[in-house]
Structures are given as structure tokens and as C-alpha cells.
Amino acid sequence: MRKKHVFALFVVALWAALAMPAMGEVRLFVTKNTVKLYDPVLKDHSVLNDFAVSGWKTHNNLAVVWDDDEVLAYDIRSHQWIPLSGVSVQMALLTDEFAIVWNKGGTAVFDSSVPQWVVAPPTQGEIKTALLSRKIALAMTDHEFMVYDSVLRNWQTAAMDNAERVFDGAVGDNLAVCWDAYDVCVYDMTMHRWEIKPIAGVQAAVVLDKELRLVTADKIYTYDAMKHRWFEKVR
């Protein structure tokens, strides 16, 4: 009887856990002209009236909403909306600490540790894509790679010599890497700077905590952020 009783209690607890809504995450309720946000810390709602929403995203502590010329970020740790005017957002990404928004002409990061928006410098070309980790934001154009360094709280740019190159990138918490057909650019958060290395034909990249691995057709290149050195071996 005791085993049956324990099993019954387990089933009830499991059912209750599944039935209860997830707590601790920001929630949005969006209509045509209103945004209603539930802050689980305050256990209350914050409402934006007369806001013609064109897009939104949420992630744990953060919510980002935008219309045609303004974007606002809400952080449940600061309990306030932080606006950025004059921005027409096309895409957005969020992590626990950051949000990045961008369109073809520019990008900005919301840094929850400040909390405020940090706008990137003007770019030479159109922003093609962006990536985000817990410490780094990365935006890429045909002409430059830009990283938001969360320690320095500013943007760092690596300009490429040749335009219209095929490129790709990957990002971790301490390292970011971008490459085109001829060169690799690595941003190292331990030194807060870009390093450009001539490596052609990168096929894939793996970004670990303090290590980066790049694969080409015939070699594997490794960058060690603890030693600040490159290593290579034949595949």
C-alpha cells in the first residue's frame, strides 16, 4: 500500500507540473494597436496603447516589439520599456541578456546590463544577417564584420578588402568568427580585437568556449584563445 500511495502522489505532482503554465518568463498579448506584457516578477501587466505592432519576439527575461519607426525592449529585471526611435526593424534575435535588431541599413543591440540600446556605426553595405550568443552580437555585410563586445559595450568592426565575397559566420560566448572565400576574421573577447588570417575555402566552423575549429577540404585549423595561437593539421 505504501508503494501505491507514493506512486499516486508522484502522478498527481507530475500532472500538476504539466498543467501549470511556465512561470518566470515574460509573456506578450498582441493585438492590432495594443501590446499587453505580463511581467512575472511584478505579477502585473504593462500596456502599450496606440502602438501599431509590425513584429515582436520574446525570450525568457526579454521582449522586443516594433512598429514602422520604433523598437522597444522590455526586461523583467528592470521593469521598463526602453525605446529606440527612427528604426525600421526587419529581423530580431534574443538571448537571456541581449537583443539584436537589424534592417538592411543598420543594426543595434539592447544590452540588459546597462540597460540601453547601442547602435552600430554606419555600414558600407547592406546587413545580410546577424548572430547572437550570451556575450557577443555579430552582424555581417558584404564589406565588413561587426561585433558588439559586451565587456567594452561598443561595436568593433573588421573591414574586408574585396567586395561581394561569399561569407558566413559563427559565434560563441568568447569568440566570433567570420570568413569569406579567402580570409578568416576572428574576434577574441579575451583580447577585445579582431584577427584576420588568410585561410581559403572554409567549409565549417565549430566555436567552443575558448577554442575555435575551422575545417577546409584538406586541413583543420584551431585557434586557442588561451594561448592566442593558431594550430593546423592535415585531415
ROZA-42859 format. One line per 10 residues: their letters; for each residue y, z, x of C-alpha. Coordinates in nm, 3 decimals. Each point is the difference from the previous one (the first is absolute). Layout:
N
a> Y,Z,X  ...
//
This chain:
235
mrkkhvfalf> 0.000,0.000,0.000  0.238,0.079,0.282  -0.041,-0.348,0.153  0.059,-0.162,-0.338  0.310,0.211,-0.051  0.141,-0.097,0.342  -0.074,-0.367,-0.067  0.174,0.019,-0.338  0.310,0.152,0.159  -0.002,-0.275,0.263
vvalwaalam> -0.014,-0.270,-0.268  0.289,0.157,-0.191  0.212,0.028,0.315  -0.077,-0.359,0.096  0.089,-0.125,-0.349  0.328,0.195,0.007  0.092,-0.141,0.342  -0.064,-0.356,-0.117  0.180,0.050,-0.329  0.317,0.150,0.148
pamgevrlfv> 0.269,-0.242,0.119  0.072,-0.018,0.374  0.273,0.248,0.086  0.245,-0.006,0.285  0.086,-0.369,-0.016  0.321,-0.153,-0.124  -0.040,-0.200,-0.324  0.218,-0.269,-0.152  0.041,-0.114,-0.359  0.193,-0.327,-0.006
tkntvklydp> 0.151,-0.187,-0.292  0.237,-0.295,-0.006  0.317,0.203,0.068  -0.124,0.351,0.082  -0.192,0.172,0.278  -0.154,0.339,-0.075  -0.144,0.178,0.304  -0.218,0.311,-0.010  0.054,0.235,0.294  -0.317,0.217,0.028
vlkdhsvlnd> 0.175,0.257,0.219  0.283,0.065,-0.245  -0.234,-0.074,-0.292  0.284,-0.191,-0.157  0.122,-0.355,-0.054  0.283,-0.193,0.159  0.132,-0.292,-0.204  0.191,-0.312,0.103  0.170,-0.151,-0.304  0.144,-0.351,-0.023
favsgwkthn> -0.204,-0.111,0.301  -0.149,-0.346,-0.047  -0.314,0.041,0.209  -0.132,-0.305,0.180  -0.261,0.182,0.209  -0.139,0.337,0.106  -0.262,0.171,0.217  -0.129,0.356,0.039  -0.203,0.183,0.264  -0.074,0.372,-0.012
nlavvwddde> 0.344,0.154,0.075  0.213,-0.312,-0.032  0.114,-0.241,-0.267  0.214,-0.310,0.050  0.162,-0.200,-0.280  0.235,-0.297,0.017  0.206,-0.238,-0.209  0.179,-0.318,0.105  0.249,0.165,0.240  -0.106,0.362,0.062
vlaydirshq> -0.304,0.194,0.111  -0.056,0.375,-0.043  -0.254,0.230,0.163  -0.110,0.334,-0.145  -0.174,0.261,0.214  -0.156,0.300,-0.176  0.079,0.210,0.309  0.375,-0.053,-0.032  0.002,-0.051,-0.379  0.266,-0.268,-0.003
wiplsgvsvq> 0.054,-0.372,-0.034  0.136,-0.164,0.318  0.166,-0.338,-0.074  0.050,-0.306,0.217  0.240,-0.249,-0.153  0.038,-0.372,0.057  -0.372,-0.060,0.055  -0.215,-0.243,-0.196  -0.354,0.119,0.070  -0.292,-0.240,0.002
malltdefai> -0.274,0.226,0.136  -0.056,0.367,0.084  -0.257,0.216,0.177  -0.032,0.381,-0.008  -0.178,0.268,0.199  0.029,0.379,-0.024  0.318,0.010,0.208  0.155,-0.346,-0.018  0.081,-0.295,-0.221  0.092,-0.344,0.125
vwnkggtavf> 0.164,-0.261,-0.220  0.089,-0.354,0.093  0.106,-0.345,-0.108  0.035,-0.319,0.204  0.339,0.106,0.132  -0.051,0.362,0.101  -0.195,0.324,-0.011  0.054,0.377,-0.021  -0.209,0.313,0.036  0.025,0.320,-0.202
dssvpqwvva> -0.071,0.286,0.237  -0.093,0.315,-0.191  0.070,0.225,0.301  0.374,-0.071,-0.021  -0.013,-0.093,-0.297  0.186,-0.331,-0.006  -0.029,-0.377,0.019  0.026,-0.161,0.344  0.094,-0.368,-0.017  -0.128,-0.235,0.268
pptqgeikta> 0.244,-0.214,0.199  0.053,-0.360,-0.118  -0.286,-0.231,0.091  0.004,-0.347,0.152  -0.255,-0.132,-0.249  -0.160,0.083,-0.331  -0.223,0.307,-0.020  -0.354,-0.119,-0.061  -0.183,0.327,-0.042  0.009,0.373,0.078
llsrkialam> -0.251,0.273,0.082  0.016,0.379,-0.021  -0.183,0.302,0.142  0.071,0.372,-0.005  0.250,-0.029,0.290  0.093,-0.365,0.044  0.140,-0.281,-0.216  -0.034,-0.357,0.123  0.181,-0.313,-0.123  -0.061,-0.351,0.135
tdhefmvyds> 0.196,-0.325,-0.005  -0.057,-0.329,0.180  0.238,0.113,0.274  -0.040,0.376,0.043  -0.215,0.305,-0.060  0.178,0.316,-0.119  -0.132,0.355,-0.002  0.146,0.307,-0.166  -0.057,0.288,0.241  -0.025,0.320,-0.204
vlrnwqtaam> 0.077,0.218,0.304  0.315,-0.187,0.103  0.075,-0.075,-0.366  0.115,-0.351,0.075  -0.126,-0.357,0.023  -0.121,-0.155,0.327  -0.018,-0.379,0.028  -0.206,-0.230,0.221  0.135,-0.357,-0.006  -0.231,-0.294,0.059
dnaervfdga> 0.106,-0.295,0.215  -0.150,-0.282,-0.206  0.056,-0.045,-0.371  -0.250,-0.090,-0.271  -0.303,0.150,0.169  -0.307,0.113,-0.190  -0.008,0.382,0.010  -0.178,0.306,-0.128  0.017,0.376,0.050  -0.161,0.339,-0.044
vgdnlavcwd> 0.136,0.353,-0.004  -0.125,0.354,0.061  0.166,0.339,0.022  0.097,-0.030,0.367  -0.031,-0.370,0.080  0.107,-0.324,-0.161  -0.106,-0.344,0.118  0.116,-0.352,-0.084  -0.111,-0.328,0.147  0.056,-0.372,-0.016
aydvcvydmt> -0.191,-0.286,0.161  0.115,0.095,0.352  0.120,0.361,0.025  -0.077,0.352,-0.117  0.271,0.258,-0.077  -0.100,0.367,-0.004  0.225,0.281,-0.117  -0.099,0.332,0.154  0.131,0.309,-0.180  -0.070,0.215,0.306
mhrweikpia> 0.262,-0.198,0.195  0.205,-0.136,-0.294  0.014,-0.354,0.127  -0.148,-0.347,-0.035  -0.222,-0.154,0.266  -0.066,-0.375,0.002  -0.319,-0.126,0.164  -0.113,-0.363,0.028  -0.332,-0.011,-0.185  -0.087,-0.325,-0.174
gvqaavvldk> -0.230,-0.055,-0.295  -0.032,0.351,-0.146  -0.261,-0.004,-0.275  0.004,0.364,-0.114  0.152,0.340,0.077  -0.118,0.357,-0.045  0.263,0.274,0.018  -0.134,0.348,0.072  0.194,0.323,0.050  0.110,-0.059,0.361
elrlvtadki> -0.188,-0.320,0.075  0.025,-0.365,-0.093  -0.272,-0.264,0.029  0.063,-0.375,-0.020  -0.274,-0.260,-0.025  0.028,-0.360,0.119  -0.271,-0.264,0.023  -0.113,0.114,0.345  0.153,0.344,0.070  0.073,0.344,-0.143
ytydamkhrw> 0.336,0.148,0.101  0.062,0.374,-0.030  0.334,0.178,0.016  -0.019,0.373,0.077  0.311,0.184,-0.120  -0.095,0.312,0.196  -0.007,-0.189,0.330  0.246,-0.273,-0.104  -0.232,-0.258,0.150  -0.185,-0.315,-0.106
fekvr> -0.371,-0.058,0.063  -0.208,-0.309,-0.065  -0.364,-0.103,0.002  -0.199,-0.312,-0.073  -0.168,-0.011,-0.340
//
